[in-house]
Amino acid sequence: MYLVRLIYVSKIANGFGADDIEHILDTARTKNKADNITGLLCFGSDIFLQCLEGSRAKVNAAYHRILNDSRHEDIVMLDYQEIIEREFSEWSMGYVPESSLTAPLNLKYSGNNVFDPYKMTGESTQRLLIELKSTIPTIGD
Ligand SMILES: Cc1cc2nc3c(=O)[nH]c(=O)nc-3n(C[C@H](O)[C@H](O)[C@H](O)COP(=O)(O)O)c2cc1C
């Protein structure tokens, strides 16, 4: 089973509510634990940046379900690669809230200080996600 990492960006769809994040995380964590998928989900400025890592078959299947989810739109894959080891093995789906997506971090990895992964390279999003690991607890996920 080859190990891969997929990173994509999307925007919330019309009608997205505050409760939707909790529901998404509940489903993602339950399904990802069963499928041995790990990763992070960032949410800021109505934009999702998500990283999924695991076996190629399971990550591809999860991404297909995610593509068909009407709670978000404008889904763009930013990076997909075979990897030697996981970066996010502590989280079935760690959550990074808007408060952690600070202006200095955005400035470090993109052209300005606003969180907008549509304007970032796949590699920059990967580096940003790795740096964000230190901001999230491992317990509770
Ligand atoms: C932003 C976002 C992130 C999601 N992340 C995951 C995830 O990591 N794993 C997962 O199985 N489903 C995730 N989902 C939920 C899927 O889109 C889908 O609703 C869920 O897997 C159930 O699919 P099913 O109803 O076809 O069984 C996510 C949905 C959204 C909108």
The ligand as an SDF file (V2000), in Angstrom:
LIG
                    3D

 31 33  0  0  0  0  0  0  0  0999 V2000
  -13.9260   20.5030    4.0590 C   0  0  0  0  0  0  0  0  0  0  0  0
  -14.3100   19.0460    4.1980 C   0  0  0  0  0  0  0  0  0  0  0  0
  -13.3750   18.1440    4.6810 C   0  0  0  0  0  0  0  0  0  0  0  0
  -13.7120   16.7890    4.8020 C   0  0  0  0  0  0  0  0  0  0  0  0
  -12.7670   15.9010    5.2530 N   0  0  0  0  0  0  0  0  0  0  0  0
  -13.0350   14.5810    5.2610 C   0  0  0  0  0  0  0  0  0  0  0  0
  -12.0400   13.6240    5.6300 C   0  0  0  0  0  0  0  0  0  0  0  0
  -10.9160   13.9540    6.0030 O   0  0  0  0  0  0  0  0  0  0  0  0
  -12.3850   12.3130    5.5950 N   0  0  0  0  0  0  0  0  0  0  0  0
  -13.6180   11.8900    5.2260 C   0  0  0  0  0  0  0  0  0  0  0  0
  -13.8640   10.6810    5.1930 O   0  0  0  0  0  0  0  0  0  0  0  0
  -14.5880   12.7730    4.9110 N   0  0  0  0  0  0  0  0  0  0  0  0
  -14.3250   14.1050    4.9190 C   0  0  0  0  0  0  0  0  0  0  0  0
  -15.3080   15.0010    4.5980 N   0  0  0  0  0  0  0  0  0  0  0  0
  -16.6790   14.5090    4.4590 C   0  0  0  0  0  0  0  0  0  0  0  0
  -16.9270   13.9090    3.1050 C   0  0  0  0  0  0  0  0  0  0  0  0
  -17.1090   14.9020    2.1450 O   0  0  0  0  0  0  0  0  0  0  0  0
  -18.1620   12.9860    3.1670 C   0  0  0  0  0  0  0  0  0  0  0  0
  -19.2780   13.7410    3.5840 O   0  0  0  0  0  0  0  0  0  0  0  0
  -17.9670   11.8530    4.1420 C   0  0  0  0  0  0  0  0  0  0  0  0
  -16.7610   11.1790    3.8700 O   0  0  0  0  0  0  0  0  0  0  0  0
  -19.1260   10.8460    4.0690 C   0  0  0  0  0  0  0  0  0  0  0  0
  -19.2370   10.3510    2.7900 O   0  0  0  0  0  0  0  0  0  0  0  0
  -20.4190    9.3520    2.3950 P   0  0  0  0  0  0  0  0  0  0  0  0
  -21.7010   10.0100    2.8190 O   0  0  0  0  0  0  0  0  0  0  0  0
  -20.2850    9.1900    0.9090 O   0  0  0  0  0  0  0  0  0  0  0  0
  -20.1620    8.1040    3.1720 O   0  0  0  0  0  0  0  0  0  0  0  0
  -15.0040   16.3550    4.4550 C   0  0  0  0  0  0  0  0  0  0  0  0
  -15.9250   17.2830    3.9630 C   0  0  0  0  0  0  0  0  0  0  0  0
  -15.5970   18.6120    3.8360 C   0  0  0  0  0  0  0  0  0  0  0  0
  -16.6200   19.5960    3.3120 C   0  0  0  0  0  0  0  0  0  0  0  0
  1  2  1  0
  2  3  1  0
  2 30  2  0
  3  4  2  0
  4  5  1  0
  4 28  1  0
  5  6  2  0
  6  7  1  0
  6 13  1  0
  7  8  2  0
  7  9  1  0
  9 10  1  0
 10 11  2  0
 10 12  1  0
 12 13  2  0
 13 14  1  0
 14 15  1  0
 14 28  1  0
 15 16  1  0
 16 17  1  0
 16 18  1  0
 18 19  1  0
 18 20  1  0
 20 21  1  0
 20 22  1  0
 22 23  1  0
 23 24  1  0
 24 25  2  0
 24 26  1  0
 24 27  1  0
 28 29  2  0
 29 30  1  0
 30 31  1  0
M  END
$$$$
